[in-house]
Amino acid sequence: MMPCMWVLLLWAAVAQASSLPERWIIAITEVTVIDVEHGRSVGPRTVLIEGSRIVAIGKPADVRISANAQRVAGRGRFLIPGLVDMHVHLFNNASHRPPNDWSFPLFIANGVTAVREMNTLPTAIVQVNQWRKRLAEGNLIAPRILAAGVAVRGSSPRDAANQVEAAADAGADFIKVFSDVPAAHWRAILDAAQVRALPVSGHVPAGVPLLVAAAAGQRTDEHLMQAFEACSTIEAQLLDARRGLDGDALVARRDAEEAQVLDAFDQATCEQVGKSLAATGQVQVPTLVVPYEESIRTKEPPGNDPRRRYLRADEGARWERILASITPHDDALAKRRWSVASQIVAAFHRTRVPMLAGTDTPMPGVYPGFSLHEELALLVASGLTPREALRSATLAPAEFLGIAATAGSVAVGKRADLVLLDADPSKDIRNTRRIDAVLLDGRLLRRPALDALLAAAAGAPAP
């Protein structure tokens, strides 16, 4: 293609970056399909897409392609389901800044076609539903919001239960709990959520043992909260000392004890906890990219990272304020935290504790979209195989959310949220970054369009 034509196409894509292209019948020919359900690679195959669904997958000679189909060359390429980030923040509830919709093109350009939003106010569920509607209509290039959680704390157990009712009435998909929730409030939340058939996910509160939370029905533990204590030799005495504390005092006590907890990590204890945890079915969303990024941060301004240009100005300013407040003690603690977190994930994986890939974006250094690829690599570094890591960001989220009949794998009848890669991710998980095209709801975005999304996000044309 001539350079001038490339530029024209690129600028056209930038101009249309707020809406999806029209749907066509699409035939991806002679591609290798990464089967995340059965842990195998199958090919060559032709994958036929009509509307928003996959309608056929077969050997190239067996799939009839209509004359009006758009053909996409798949030879030498690999097709995976769209990636899912199971822990993101699209709202700025504390600062009352505008939502993080600036992150949408970053997710899509990185093949992240769906997310789980972790802290929505009841009043903001309306905004979530608007995004969902605009995506369905093709008027917004954005990841599918598979679930949106409303945080509940409560001034008393009764108030906490009432907040669950309000969240359910507003349309929340799950209830989110944080570390500062007192044990009595937490139990009231679980009881009220069960009545409304809402799952409870989030931090295991700082006054509740990990295995107690898992046995009681908290569906996930995010960021390995209380797993550090559970994998130490001093969990019982720590929890005894926290009894009666709540809110900020509870979290402050936990934070003050962190170095002691990390020093007391014990692999044999962690393996035993993992065996018990696996029996409960609770899922871990370790967000390893957060402690990893904290362990390597420096005092260099975040602007030195070329991805910094994709941050909205207010978000960049927030990162700089947070990083400026970091002390040498914080940095030393972060390095130890990362080491122990990786060992916990390795122990839990060996004992078959379910894992989901999530990032906690946009924490400082955790760039939307880009960070999920880092998370997958860190999961592999912590003991998962590339196929297992890939499953944690595709089929496993779909199974967890109860939508595996229509999402999570490359299969006939499933939604065409797909990523076409130039290299095999089952051989090297870093190949999930080598994206040739993304299909979002059956709408095709090739590499020039993805580059244009990034260019629009940065406010300048792509190089």
N, C-alpha and C positions, 0 to 999 in steps of 0.2 A: 504494500500500500504506500502511495506517495506520502511524504511527510506533511504536505499541506492538507491532504485529505484527512490524515490522522488528526491533525489539529482541529479541523472543522467538526469531525465526529466527536472529538473530545469536548469541545465547547458546547455542542448540541446536547451531549449527555449531561454536562454541568447545568445547562439551562433547565433540563427536565429532571433534575436530581430529586425533586420533591414528589415525583409520581413514578409508578412502575410502567414498564413497557406493556404493550398489548400482548395478550396471550396468542400463541400460535400452536399448531400441532408441532411438537418437537421430537425429533428422533436423534438420540445420542447413539452413534453407531460404533460397533466394535470396541466397546469400553470394557474394562475390568470392573466388575461390581464388588465392592467390599461388603460382604455379608456379615453384619455385626451380630446378627441373631445366632448364627451357627459357627462363627469364628473362622470363616474361610473366604477365599477370593475366587470369584467365578468369572470366566471370560474366555473368549470375547463374547459380549452380549450387545444386543441393540435394545435400548430402553426407550419406549414410546410414551409420550406424555400428551394428554389432551385435556384442555381446561386446567384444573388445578390438581389432577390426579395422574398417577402412573397407570397406564392401561395395558401395557404389555412389556414383558421382558423375555427375550429368547435369543437363540443362536441367530446370527445375522441372516442366514438363509431362510429362517422360519418366520421372521417378522415382516409383514407387508407394510411398506411406508408409502403413504399417499403422495401424489405429485405436489400437493400444496404444503407439505411438511417442511419445517426448517430443520435442516440436517446439521448436526454438531459432530465433528470428527472426534471420536473417542479412542482411536487406536493409540496405544502407549499411554493412555490416561486412566484415571481411577475415580470411580463414582462412589461417594459416601453420602449418608443422610446429612441434612443440615445440622450444624452443631448447636448445642443448647448450653447457655450459661445459666446455671441453676442458682446463682446468687448475685443479683445486681441491684443497684439503687437508682431509680429513675426520678426520685423526688428529693428535694432538699427541705425537709420538714422543719428542721431546727433554724435554719437561716432564712427560710421563706423566699429563697431565690427561685427563679423559674425552673421548671422541670428539666431534666437532663436529656431532652430530645436531641441535643447536639450530638449525642452518642450514637444515634440510630444509624447514620451512614457508616460509622466505624465498625459497628457490629456486622452489617451486611457485607461490607468490603472484605471482612475477615471470615466470611462463611458462617457467621453466627446468626442463624435464621430464627432463633427463639430464645426467650429469656424467662426467668422467674423473678418477679419484682418482690423485694423483701420488706418494704416498709411504706405502705400506702395509707394515707389518712382516709377515713370513710368518705369524706367529701371529694377525695381525688379519684375514687373509683369511676366517677363520671368521665374523667379525663382518660383513664385506662380504656374504657369502653369506646370512647371516641377514636383513640388510636387504633383499636381493633377494627372498628368499622371502616376507617379510612384505608387500612391495609387491605381488608376484604374487597373494597371497591377499587383498589389499584391507585388510590390517590396519595399514598404515603409509602415511602421506602423505609421500612422499619422492621425490626424483629417481631415475630409473633409473641405477645405476652401470654404465656401459657398459664400463669397463675400470678395473682397479686395478693399479698398478705397484709393484714392490718395488725399493727402492734397493739397489744393490750397490757396494761399494768394495773391500774385501779388503785384507789385510795384505801380500799378495804376488799376483802374477798367478795362481798356482795357487789361492790362497785365494779370489780373486775369481771364478774359474771354478767353484769349489765352491759359492760363495754363489748363483751363477746356478742351479746344479742344485737347491739347496734351495728357491729361490724358485719354480722350475718345479714341483717336487714339491708345494709348498704351494698351487698353483693360481693363481699370478700371471698376469696377462694380458700384462704387458710388464715389461721391466727398465728401471729409472730410473737414470741416471748424473748425478752432480753435478760441479761445477767442480773440486773438489779431487782427483778421481781421476787418478792418474798415467797417462801415455800407455801404458805397458806393461800396466797393469792394465786399462785401457780396451780395448785390443786383445784381451786374454784374455776380457773380458766379451763382446765382439762375437762371438768365435769360439764360446764356450760357448753363447751365446744362439741362435746360428744352428743349432747341433746340436739344440737343444730347440724350434726353430721359434718362438722368442719375439722380438718386435721390441724394439729398444733405442731409448729416447727420453730426453729430458732436456736437461741443460746440455751443450753441447760443452765438454769439459774445458779448463781454462785453458792447458794446454800443448799443445793440439791445434788446428791451423788449421781454420777452419770448412769449407772446401772439402775438406779431407782427411777430416773426419768424415762429410761428406755422401757422398763417393765410397766410403767404407768401409762404408756401410750404416746409419749411425745415422738412424733414421726421422724424428725431429723435432729441432729446436733450440728450446728454450723460453727466453723472455725475451731473444731476440737475443744469447744468450751467444756470444762470439767473432765475432759479426757486426760489433760496433763495431770490433774490431781489423782484421777483414777489409776493412772499408770505410774504413780509414785508409791513410795512405801509409807507415806504419812497422810493419806487421804482422810482417815478417820479422825485424827487429831485436828486437821485443818477444818473439817466440817463442824466438829464440836465447837471450835473457837468462833465460828461464824454464826452459830445458832443465836437467834434473836436479832440479828442485824438485818437491815433492809435498805433498799434504795442506794444512794450514793455511799453510805457508810459500808454497806456490804461489798460494793465494787472496790472501794478504796482498800478495804482489808484484803480482798483477793489480790489486788495489784501489788500491795506491799509484800505479799507472801510469794510472789512469782519466782524470785531467785531461789528461794528455799524449795519450791516445788520442782523446779528444773533440776536442781542438784540431787533430788531424791528420785529421779526417774529410774525405773527398774524394768529391764526388758522382760524378765520372767513374769513379773506382775502384769505387765502390759499384755503379754500373750494370753494370760488367764482371763483378764478383763475382756479381751477380744473374743474369746470363745463364748463367754457369757453374753456379750453384747450381740454376737451373731445370732444367738438363739432367740433374741427379742425381735429381730427384724428391723431395728432402728437403723436408719441410713445416716452415714456421715458425709457432710459437705465440707471438706477440710480447708478449702481456700488456701492452699499452700503458697500461692503466689504472693499473698500478703506478708507472711513472715519471711519469705525469701527476699522480696524487695526491701523489706526493712533491714534485713541482714547485710545487704550490699549497698545501702544508701550512703551517700557522701554529702558533704556540705556544698558540692557543686550545685549551681542553680539548675532546676529541672529543665530550663530552657535549652540545656546542652543536649538533651535527648531530642532527636529529630521529630519524634511523635508529639512533642510539646505543642507544636503549631495546631494540632487538632483540638486542643482544649478550648472551651469557651473562656473568655477573659476572667470571669468571676471564679471559674473552677481553677484556673491556673493560679489566681491569687490565693485561693484557699490552700492549695498545695504548698505554696511558698510560706504561708503563715505556719502551717503545721511543721514543715521541715525546719523552719527557723527556730522552733521551740525544742527541737531534739537535743538532748544532752549526751555527752560521752557515755554516761551510765546507761542511757536508753539504748545506745548503739551496741554496747557490750551485751546487754540483756537480749537484744534482738538476735544477735548471732547465736546465742545459746537456744533461744526459742525456736529458731529455724531448725537447728540440728535435732532437737527433741521432737518437733512436729513431724519431721521426715521419718524418724524412727517409730513414732506412734502409727503413722500411716502404714509403714512396712509391717509392723506387728499385726495391725488390724487386717491388712490385706491377707497375710498368711493364715489368719483365722477366719477368713471369709466374711468379714464385715462388709456390707454393701457400701459402695462409694459413688458419689455423684460429683461431677466437675462443676465448680463454681468459683468466682473470683473476688467478690465484694467490690467490684469496680463501681465508682471511680475513687478508690482510696489512692493516696499519693503513690505514684509509680505504677499504678494498676490501670492501664489504658483500656478503655472499652474495646472489645473485639480482639485486639492484639493479645491481651492478657490470658484469654482462654487457651491460646496455643502454648503460652508459657505454663499454664496450669497442667495441661496434658503432658508436657515434657517433664515437669516436676513429679507428677504421679508416676511416670515411667522410672524416673530416677529413684523413686521411693519404693520400687518393687513391682509395679504393674507392668504387664506386657503392653506393647503398642496397641494391640487389639483390645485389651481390657480397658486401657485408657480411653480409646475411641468409643467403646461401648458406654463408658461413664458419662459421655457428652452427647449420646444419641439415643440408643434404645433404652438404656437404664432410666433416664429422665421420663421417657414416654411411659414406661411400665410404672414408675413411681406415681405419675400423675393420672394413670388410668386411661391413657389415650394411645396405647400401643397398637390398637386396631387400625389406626389411621396415621400414625406417625412413628418415627424412630428408626426406620430401616428402609432400604430400597426394595420395595415389594409392590406387586400389582395391587391396586386399590388404595394405596397409601398416598398421602398428600405429597405433591412434588415440591418439597423443600429439600434441595439437594446441592451438593458441592462437587464440582469436577476438578480433580487435581492432576497436576503434571507429573507426580511421582507417588510412589506407593507408601501410604502411611502405616501399613502393617509391618513394613520393614524398618521404617524410621519415623517416629511420631512427628518429627519436625517437618515432615512433608505435608502435614495439614496446612502449612502456610503457603504452599505452592499452588495457588488457586488460579485456575483458568477461567472458571465461570461459576456463578451461583444461580440456582433456580429458587425463586421465592414465590410460593403459591402458584407454581407453574409458569412464572414469568422469567424470562431469560435475561441475565445480566452478564455479558462477557467481560473480559479483562479491561478493555477501554472504558466501559461504563463503570466498572468498579474503581478504576483509577480516577475517573471523573468524580465519583462520590467523595473520594478522599480529597481531591482538589477543591471541591466545593466546601468540604468541612474545614479545610485550611484557609479558605477565602482566596485561593489562587489557583490557576490552572495547573494540572499535573505536569511534571517534567516529561 
